[in-house]
Amino acid sequence: MTGIYFPYAITEIYCMIFAITIWLRLSSSLGTEHEVRQLRNMIYSYLGMLITDVLWALSEDGTIHIPRLPYAAINAVTIISVACGCYFWFRFIEDRLHLGFADSRLANFLLRLPLLFIISLDLISIFSGWTFTIDAQGHYQSTSLFALHTAVNYFYLLIPTICAVQRAWKARSRQDRGEYLTYGLYMIAPLISGMLEDVFPHVPLLALNIFMVILILFLMIQNKQVYHDALTGLNNRRRLDRYLEDLLPSASTAHPILLFIVDINDFKCINDLHGHLEGDHALRVFAAVLGDIAGHWDAFAARYGGDEFCLVMEASGRTPEQITAQLEKSLQARRDASCPYQLTASVGWTVCDHAENAPESALARADQTLYEAKKKWHAAGSIVG
């Protein structure tokens, strides 16, 4: 048997080097703090799987000898690392799609409970042999109880896959649809590798498939930097134009689109009275409010330029007055010690109920109603305090 698993171990060592390279290039500018944290956690889990799997391969190959108890512990860490990777994938997609499954402490605990259960089961199995055993020849063997472990892994993989496919079905933008469908890869990868590893047991197919998914995710969110505003984290003007170019040709009376342009009132006053750093903070606060509204209404939010922002959504069952009222309510609720002035906004909008090949005319219509709203606001008079 000597030499059969050595190439297996070398392949996984290279996967480690590549994964560490991606980890070193991760930064919070690639996405939200939570997204980057979950992607890092996925890489940590992946490295844990690789390190212990290399030790397993070298032991199976006869290159090194590991006593039975440490060998059982190594196998436990490998399968625990895979389970943790599935869980962190779930959390990454939850953040990415704003699913809101873990909005409370109780929900957070319930989501972790299956993972904590199988981790406990795997650790106990080092001594009890419940989910796996080390046979008389010193080889790893899974038991029928290992099906619980597999079920939990696929629970964490299947839910975000279903949610992503649903989003892809509803997405109007080709770029969004492509992103959501890409998330299905993490479900497909272990399925393919699981089926093929029985046919090619000396090839680390699971390690290679997981690395492929991590690499695709990294490249995808790195590419999204081109389309995101660095200050607010929202989509930028370039992304807005592309989104509208994809969306507006499908607009019709049966499927109208609402386009809003939102302008922060007295933004120059905030800069003049409180300084430009506070002005940047106000933009981030406003963007967070707009992002929450976009998540609630399944809308697209972007920074249009300066202190102007855009919201785009399907008009079905929604009115511009509803969206404007929610924006005003959300802004009123954000006045606290970190924002010692009241942020208000003027809103312009248009309904796109026929196909348009260029976004300029729709934006111009929304901008005209914003101009009228601004005139009314100036007539009423207001000063940022």
C-alpha positions in Angstrom: 0.0 0.0 0.0 3.0 2.3 0.4 2.9 5.2 -2.0 -0.8 5.1 -2.9 -1.9 7.9 -0.6 1.3 10.0 -0.8 0.1 12.0 -3.9 -3.3 12.4 -2.1 -1.4 14.1 0.8 0.7 16.2 -1.5 -2.4 17.5 -3.3 -4.0 18.5 0.0 -0.9 20.3 1.1 -1.1 22.4 -2.1 -4.8 23.0 -1.3 -3.6 24.3 2.1 -1.2 26.7 0.5 -3.8 28.1 -1.9 -6.4 28.4 0.9 -3.9 30.3 3.1 -3.2 32.6 0.2 -6.9 33.5 -0.2 -7.2 33.9 3.6 -4.3 36.4 3.6 -6.1 38.4 0.8 -9.4 38.7 2.7 -10.3 42.1 4.0 -13.5 43.8 5.2 -13.6 45.7 2.0 -14.7 42.6 0.2 -18.1 42.5 1.8 -19.8 43.1 5.1 -17.9 42.3 8.3 -20.2 39.2 8.9 -19.7 37.9 5.4 -15.9 38.2 5.6 -15.9 36.6 9.0 -18.0 33.6 7.8 -15.7 33.1 4.8 -12.7 33.2 7.1 -14.4 30.6 9.3 -15.0 28.4 6.2 -11.3 28.6 5.4 -10.4 27.7 9.0 -12.7 24.7 8.9 -11.2 23.7 5.5 -7.7 24.0 6.8 -8.6 21.9 9.8 -10.0 19.2 7.5 -6.9 19.3 5.3 -4.3 19.1 8.1 -6.0 16.1 9.7 -6.8 14.5 6.3 -3.1 14.7 5.4 -2.2 12.9 8.6 -4.8 10.3 7.9 -3.5 9.7 4.3 0.1 9.4 5.5 -1.0 7.0 8.1 -3.0 4.9 5.7 0.0 5.0 3.3 2.3 3.7 6.1 4.5 6.8 5.9 3.9 7.6 9.5 2.5 5.5 12.4 -0.1 7.1 14.7 -1.4 5.2 17.8 -5.0 4.3 17.9 -6.4 7.0 20.2 -4.7 10.0 18.5 -5.7 8.4 15.1 -9.3 8.4 16.2 -9.0 12.0 17.4 -7.6 13.0 14.0 -10.5 11.4 12.2 -13.0 13.1 14.6 -11.4 16.5 13.8 -11.7 15.9 10.1 -15.4 15.1 10.1 -16.1 17.9 12.7 -14.2 20.4 10.4 -16.4 19.4 7.4 -19.6 19.9 9.6 -18.3 23.3 10.7 -17.6 24.2 7.1 -21.2 23.4 6.2 -22.5 25.5 9.1 -20.3 28.5 8.2 -21.5 28.2 4.6 -25.0 28.4 5.9 -24.2 31.6 7.8 -22.3 33.1 4.9 -25.3 32.7 2.6 -27.7 33.9 5.3 -25.7 37.2 5.5 -25.3 37.4 1.7 -29.0 37.0 1.0 -30.2 38.8 4.2 -32.3 35.8 5.1 -32.7 36.8 8.7 -32.7 33.3 10.2 -30.6 34.3 13.1 -32.0 37.7 14.1 -32.4 36.7 17.8 -30.3 34.9 20.3 -32.8 32.1 20.5 -32.7 31.6 16.7 -28.9 31.7 16.8 -28.8 29.0 19.5 -31.3 26.8 17.6 -29.3 27.1 14.4 -26.1 26.0 16.2 -27.8 23.2 18.1 -27.5 20.5 15.4 -23.8 21.3 14.9 -23.2 21.2 18.7 -25.0 17.9 18.9 -22.9 16.1 16.2 -19.6 17.7 17.4 -20.4 16.2 20.8 -21.3 12.8 19.2 -18.0 12.8 17.2 -15.9 13.6 20.2 -17.5 10.9 22.3 -17.1 8.5 19.4 -13.3 8.7 19.8 -13.8 6.5 22.8 -17.3 4.9 22.2 -17.2 4.2 18.5 -20.7 5.5 18.0 -20.4 7.4 14.7 -17.0 5.9 13.6 -14.5 3.2 14.7 -10.9 2.3 14.1 -10.9 -1.4 13.1 -8.3 -4.0 14.1 -6.1 -3.1 11.2 -6.1 0.5 12.3 -8.4 1.8 9.5 -11.3 4.3 9.9 -14.8 2.9 9.5 -18.1 4.9 9.7 -21.1 3.3 11.5 -24.8 3.5 10.7 -25.1 6.3 13.3 -22.9 8.5 11.0 -26.1 9.0 9.0 -27.1 11.6 11.6 -23.8 13.5 10.9 -24.6 13.5 7.1 -28.2 14.6 7.7 -27.0 17.7 9.7 -24.4 18.6 7.1 -27.0 18.5 4.3 -29.4 20.4 6.5 -26.9 23.3 6.5 -26.3 22.9 2.8 -29.8 22.4 1.5 -31.6 25.4 3.1 -29.4 28.1 1.7 -29.4 26.3 -1.7 -33.2 26.4 -1.8 -33.2 30.1 -0.8 -30.6 30.9 -3.4 -32.5 29.1 -6.2 -35.7 30.9 -5.2 -33.9 34.3 -5.4 -32.4 33.3 -8.8 -35.9 32.5 -10.1 -37.2 35.9 -9.0 -34.0 37.9 -10.0 -34.4 40.3 -12.9 -30.7 41.0 -13.2 -28.5 38.5 -15.0 -25.6 39.3 -12.6 -27.8 38.7 -9.5 -29.2 35.5 -11.1 -25.7 34.2 -11.8 -24.6 35.0 -8.2 -27.5 33.2 -6.6 -27.0 30.1 -8.8 -23.3 30.0 -8.0 -24.3 29.4 -4.3 -25.7 26.0 -5.4 -22.2 24.9 -6.1 -21.5 24.2 -2.4 -24.4 21.7 -2.4 -23.3 20.1 -5.7 -19.7 19.8 -4.8 -20.0 17.4 -1.8 -22.7 15.4 -3.7 -20.4 14.9 -6.7 -17.3 14.2 -4.6 -19.3 11.8 -2.3 -20.4 9.8 -5.3 -16.9 9.7 -7.0 -14.7 9.1 -4.0 -16.0 5.5 -3.8 -14.8 5.1 -7.4 -11.5 7.0 -7.0 -10.6 6.5 -3.3 -7.1 7.7 -3.7 -8.0 11.2 -5.1 -8.9 14.0 -2.6 -12.1 15.0 -4.5 -13.8 16.5 -1.5 -10.8 18.8 -0.7 -10.6 19.8 -4.4 -14.3 20.5 -4.7 -14.4 22.6 -1.5 -11.4 24.6 -2.6 -13.1 25.2 -6.0 -16.1 26.7 -4.2 -14.0 28.9 -1.8 -12.1 30.2 -4.8 -15.2 31.0 -6.8 -16.7 32.8 -3.8 -13.6 34.8 -3.3 -13.3 35.8 -6.9 -17.0 36.6 -7.1 -17.1 38.9 -4.0 -13.7 40.4 -5.1 -15.3 41.2 -8.5 -18.3 42.8 -6.7 -15.9 45.5 -5.4 -16.0 47.0 -8.8 -19.8 47.5 -8.3 -19.9 48.7 -4.7 -19.5 52.1 -3.2 -16.5 52.0 -0.8 -17.9 54.5 1.7 -21.5 53.1 2.2 -21.2 49.5 1.1 -24.2 49.9 -1.3 -24.1 49.3 -5.0 -22.5 52.1 -7.0 -23.7 54.1 -10.0 -22.0 51.7 -12.4 -23.9 48.7 -10.9 -27.1 50.7 -10.9 -26.8 51.4 -14.6 -26.2 47.8 -15.4 -29.0 46.7 -13.1 -31.5 49.0 -14.8 -30.2 48.0 -18.3 -31.1 44.4 -17.4 -34.4 45.2 -15.7 -36.2 47.9 -17.6 -36.6 46.0 -20.9 -38.8 43.6 -19.1 -41.0 46.3 -17.4 -44.7 46.2 -18.4 -48.2 47.2 -17.1 -48.4 43.6 -15.7 -45.0 43.9 -14.0 -44.3 47.6 -13.3 -41.0 48.8 -11.7 -40.7 51.5 -9.1 -37.6 53.7 -9.3 -36.8 56.1 -6.5 -34.1 58.8 -6.2 -33.6 59.9 -2.6 -31.7 63.0 -1.6 -30.5 63.8 2.0 -31.9 67.2 3.1 -29.4 69.8 4.2 -26.4 67.5 3.7 -24.2 70.6 3.1 -25.2 71.9 6.5 -24.0 68.6 8.1 -20.6 69.0 6.5 -20.4 72.7 7.4 -21.6 72.4 11.0 -20.1 69.0 12.0 -17.3 68.5 9.6 -16.7 66.1 6.6 -16.0 63.1 8.8 -19.4 63.5 10.3 -20.8 63.9 6.8 -19.3 60.5 5.9 -20.9 59.0 9.0 -24.3 60.5 8.0 -24.0 58.9 4.6 -23.2 55.5 6.2 -26.1 55.8 8.6 -28.5 56.8 5.7 -27.2 53.9 3.6 -27.8 51.5 6.4 -31.4 52.7 6.7 -31.9 52.4 2.9 -30.3 48.9 3.0 -32.7 47.8 5.7 -35.6 49.0 3.6 -34.2 47.2 0.5 -34.0 44.0 2.5 -37.6 44.4 3.7 -39.0 45.0 0.3 -36.6 42.8 -1.7 -35.3 45.9 -3.5 -32.1 47.1 -5.0 -30.3 50.0 -3.3 -27.5 52.0 -4.7 -25.6 55.2 -4.1 -26.4 57.4 -7.1 -23.8 60.0 -6.3 -22.9 62.4 -3.5 -25.8 62.4 -1.1 -28.3 60.9 -3.6 -29.4 57.3 -3.5 -31.6 55.0 -5.6 -34.1 52.3 -4.7 -35.5 49.9 -7.4 -38.2 47.4 -6.8 -41.2 45.6 -8.3 -44.3 47.8 -7.9 -46.7 44.8 -7.3 -48.6 45.4 -4.1 -46.5 48.4 -3.2 -47.1 52.2 -3.5 -44.5 55.0 -3.5 -46.2 56.5 -0.5 -45.7 53.3 1.5 -41.9 53.3 0.8 -41.6 57.0 1.5 -43.5 56.7 4.8 -41.2 53.8 5.9 -38.1 55.7 5.0 -39.3 58.7 7.0 -40.1 56.5 10.0 -36.8 54.7 9.8 -34.8 57.9 9.7 -36.7 59.3 12.7 -35.8 56.2 14.7 -32.1 56.6 13.9 -31.5 59.8 15.9 -29.2 58.9 18.8 -25.9 59.8 20.4 -24.0 58.6 17.3 -26.2 60.8 15.1 -27.1 64.0 17.0 -29.1 65.6 14.2 -32.3 64.5 12.5 -31.6 63.0 9.0 -34.5 63.7 6.6 -34.7 63.1 2.9 -36.6 64.2 -0.2 -37.9 61.5 -2.5 -38.5 61.4 -6.2 -40.0 58.5 -8.0 -41.4 57.1 -11.2 -43.3 54.0 -12.3 -41.8 52.1 -15.2 -44.7 50.3 -16.8 -43.3 49.8 -20.3 -40.1 48.4 -21.8 -37.2 50.8 -21.8 -33.8 50.0 -23.3 -31.8 52.7 -21.5 -32.2 53.9 -17.9 -31.6 57.6 -18.6 -35.3 58.5 -19.3 -36.5 56.7 -16.2 -33.9 58.3 -14.1 -34.8 61.7 -15.6 -38.4 61.3 -14.7 -37.6 60.3 -11.1 -35.1 63.2 -10.9 -37.9 65.6 -12.0 -40.2 64.5 -9.2 -37.2 64.8 -6.8 -36.7 68.4 -7.9 -40.4 69.1 -7.1 -40.1 67.4 -3.7 -36.9 69.5 -3.0 -38.7 72.7 -3.8 -41.5 71.9 -1.4 -39.0 71.1 1.3 -37.1 74.3 0.8 -40.3 76.2 0.9 -41.1 74.7 4.3 -37.6 75.5 5.5 -35.3 73.4 7.7 -32.0 73.5 9.4 -29.9 70.6 10.6 -29.2 71.0 14.3 
